[in-house]
């Protein structure tokens, strides 16, 4: 079983961002830069199973934490964590990374997809954009949206630690969590507790309020000649697969559906995700 604690050969790195240190995992290489951006409550470790295979396929691989997550510093202002503002942060970071002349292939997972498309709209110099398990607008009604709605007042009144206690009570009743290795459980607990309150609150607002940017993004991709791709699992429980397929159609870009996969393809089906990414990325750069 793959997880955030899957072994890899990437090295921890610290980058400079507008809010301070940006935590990353990098397996350096001479090829194009594959920049991987995580989602809400996520971190760079969400890409652990694909770091080595991407590097072995010839890419310079870098997974980062967004501001306020895991090893990245972030501001205390909640609005700084909305997609538009995090997109500006990401565009600035990509500008620095692209300064050495390498093409940057940007992949955003879930909330990271909302941030990544905002980065492109902010002028990020990318050679390709992959939206992974990410939708056209705010998170639609469903279990994940329901948990956000329930968790926000607790977060505001009591903070991250109290929310984590509630989540632990729920998790302990689920077979999937019960089957996790102890080190995996420990990592997830430590990671959640390292989120800044403002980051979780701001991203939570973003997930519930982000407007549809598809009609804005589509002509930008065409005008700047940026190839793009939408990928998701057939059992995605955040944005339904059909909504992501419709988004791809509106963008005029390919859509790839991964079988036996839910919301986290890099963890649930890394081999399937790698096959799709490498096929498209190689075509983009040929």
N, C-alpha and C positions, 0 to 999 in steps of 0.2 A: 504494500500500500504506500502510495506517495503522500507526502505531507510537507509542511513548512520546515521540518527538521530533516528532510532528505539530504544525504551527504552530497557535497559538491566541492569543486576546487576554486570557486570564486573567492576573491579576497575582499575583506571589508575596506571600504574607502570612505573618505569624508570630503565632500565637495563644498564649495562656497555658494550660498544662495542669498537672496535678498533679506531673508529672515535669520540668517546665520548658517550653522552647519547643516549639511544635507547628508544623511546616511545612505550608503549604497553598498552593493555587492558587485564587484567587477571581475570578470575574467577577460583580461586585455588580449587583444588580437590586432592583426594588421588590416582586417577587413572592415566593412561598413559597421557602424555602431547601431546595435539593437538596444534601444532605450525602453525599459519596461516600467510602467507606472501602476501601482496598486490601487485598490478601491477603499471604500469606507471600512474602518477598523482593521484594514490590511497593513501590509508592509512588504518590503523587498523580498522577504523570505517566501511570499506566496508564489514566487517564480522558481523556487529552488530546484524542482525536478527538470527544468528546461535550460538552466544556465550552462551546464557542461555540454549538452548536445548542440546548443546553438553555437557555442565557441568551437566545438569540433567540426561544425559545418562551415567555419570560416568567418564567423562574426565576432566583433568586439562587443561583449555583452555587459550591459550595465542595468541593474535593477535598483530603484531608489525607493526611499520612504518619502511620502509627501510631508510638507511641514506639519508639525504637531504629532507625527506618528513615530513610534519606535526610536530611531536614532537621529531624527531630524528636529531641529529647533523650529518653533513657530511663535507667532504673536499671540497676544491675549484677546485680540479683537475677533469676535466670531465672524464678522463679515469677510475677513481675510481668507476664510476657508470656503467661500462660495466658488462655484466653478469658474466664473469670470476672473476672479482675483488669483486663484491658484493657477489658472491658465496663463496669466501674465507672468507669474513666478516661473512656470515651466518654460514658457517661450524664452525668457531671459536665460535660463539655465541651458536650454538647447543651443542658443546663440553662442554661448561660451564653448560648449562641447563641439559644435560644428566649426569652430574657428580653425581647427587643424586640417580642414578640408575633407574630412570623412563624411559620406552620406549618413544621415541619421534616420533610422527607421523607428518611428514612434508607435508604441503599443500601449493602450490604456485599458485597464480592466475595470469594469463596473463604474464606480464613481470616477475612477481614473480615466475612463473613456470620456465622460462629460468634461473633465479637466483637459484632456488631450485635444479634444476638438476646439475648445476655447483657446488653447495654445496656438493651434493652427490659425484660428481667426485673429489672434494677436500678432501674427507674422512669424511664428516659429519656422526656421529654415529646415524643414523636414523633406526627406526624399520619399516618404511613404507614411501612411497612417493606417493602423489597424485598431478598430473598435471591437473590443473583446467583451462579450457578455454585458453590453452597455446599450441603453435605449435612446430613443429620440428626444425624450423630455423627462420630467419628474418621474420618480418611481410610481408605478400604478398601484391601485388597491391590491392587497394581497398580504400574506404572512409577514413579509419583510417590512412593508409599509406600516402594518399594524404594530409591529414591535417598535418601530421608530416613534410612532405616535404615543405608545404607552411609556417608552423609556425617557422621552424628553423631559417631562416634569420632574421625574426622579433625578435625572442628571442635573437639572437646574437647582434643585433643592438640596441634593445630597452629594453630587459629584460622581466621578468615575468609579470609585471604590464601591459605593453602594449599588450602582448599576451592575457591577461585576458580581456582587453577591447574589443578586436576583438571577442573573444569567447562569451562574453556577448551579443554582437550585434547579433551574429548568434543564440545563445540560445533563445533569446527573440522572435524569429520568429518560434520556434518549439512548437507544441502543448504539448509535454511531459514536457518541461520546464515550460510552462505556467500553467500546472496543478499542479506543485509542491507547497507544503506548503511553506510559507515565511521562516520558520526556516530551511528548507532543502536548499533553495536557498542560504541563508546566510552562512550555513555551507560550501557548495561547493565553494562559493566565497572565504571565509576565508582560506579554505584548499589550494586552488590553489595558492593563494598569499603567502603561507608559504613554498612552494617549493623553494629550492635553484636553482638559475639559472643553476649552473653547473650540478645539479642533473637532471633537465629536459633535458638539452642538452646532457649529457652523456647517459642517458637512451634512449633518442631519437636516438642517434647513434647506441646504442645496438640493438634497435628494427629494425633498417634498415640493420644491418650488421652481426648479430649473425649467425654463421655457424651451419650447421646441426650436432648435437651432438648425434643423436639417436644411430648410430652404435657404438659409444664410450660408451654410457650409458648402453646399453643392456647387455653386458657381465659383467659390474660392478655389476648390479643388481643381476645377476645370481651368480657370484663369492662370493658376500657378503651376499647372501640370503635375499635381500631386496624386499619385495613384493611392487608392484606398481599398479597404476590405472590412467586411463585417463578419465576425465569427461568434458563434454561441453554441451552447449545448442544447440538445433537443428537449431536455427537462429543466431548462432554466426557470427558477422560481422567483426571479426578480422582475426582469422585463421578459414577457413571453417570447418564445422563438419567433412566432408569427409577426410580432411587433418589430423585432429586429430585422426580419426579412423585408418587411415593408419599408423600413428605414433605408436599407441597402438599395431597394428599388428607387426610392426618392432621391438618393444620392447618386444613383447611376453607377454603383460599384458592385463587385461580386459579393455573394453571400455564401458562407460555408456553415453547414450544420454538422455538429459532432454528435455521433451516436453514443448512447449510454453515458451521457455527460450532463451535468446540471449547471450550476453557476460558476464553477471554478475549474475551467478546462486544464490549466497548467498543473493542477493538483490531481484532478479526477481522470484526465485522459491526456497526459503529456505527449504520448507518441502520436495520437491523432492531431493534436494541436501543432506539433512540430512539423508534421507532414504538410499541413495546410499552409503554415507560415512560410516554410522554406520554398514551396512551390511558387507562391505568389511573390515573395521577396526576390527570388532569383529572376523571375520574369520582369519585375520592375527595374532591376539593375542591369539587365542584359542589353 
